Structures are given as structure tokens and as C-alpha cells.
Amino acid sequence: MSATEPCNPSYFDDAALEAWLAEALSAQAADAQAQAIRAMVDHMQAMLVPVQPSMNFVHDLEQSLIRTAGSQTLQQRYRRTIFIGVAAAGSIVSVVGLAVYVFRQRERIAASLSLWGRLS
């Protein structure tokens, strides 16, 4: 990995990060700021140690994620049901509107024909 390549935030590789930092800092080794950054990185590496989560934490997290996933599925079902209900109501209103229009047109045609018959 060179200093100009973008890093992938979804994957953290310690060796690649150290290589990138070494390359970036070696180019500016004379710079006091680069030396301060190098000292800070070295200090952080010495102080930070990997931590293994407890089994209780892992189990609680798993159960929490399962509950969250279940509630999202229930919310999605309600949304889908509401969406289908609104679509069905819209269709019914359209059909009723079309029926009213046809019925009125028939009445108008019948009225105009009866008026036409009286005038003839």
C-alpha cells in the first residue's frame, strides 16, 4: 500500500497500516511533527492491547441483535400491510368513481334521448 492509495475503512489490517505509516513518516523523518506522530503511534501501540470480550457480553449482544432483527421484521410486516390496505382502498375508490361516472353518463344519455323523442 502506498501513501497515495485510499484505505478501505471496512477492513483494518495492522501490518498494512504500519507499512503505510512507516512509508509516510520515513519520507518526512526530518520533520519534527512527523517525529512526534511516530512517537505517539509507538506509545499507543505499547499501551493498547487487544481485549477478548467476555462470553456473557457476546451472548447478550447476540440476543439483543436477534430481538432487534425480529422487531424490524414485525415493523416491516405492518408497513407492508398498511401499504396494501391503502392501495386496495385507492383501487376501490377508483372503481366506485368509474361506476358513478358511467351511471351518470347513462342517465344523461337517457334524459337526452327522452328529451329528443319529445321534440321529434
Disulfide bonds with the S-S distance in Angstrom:
none
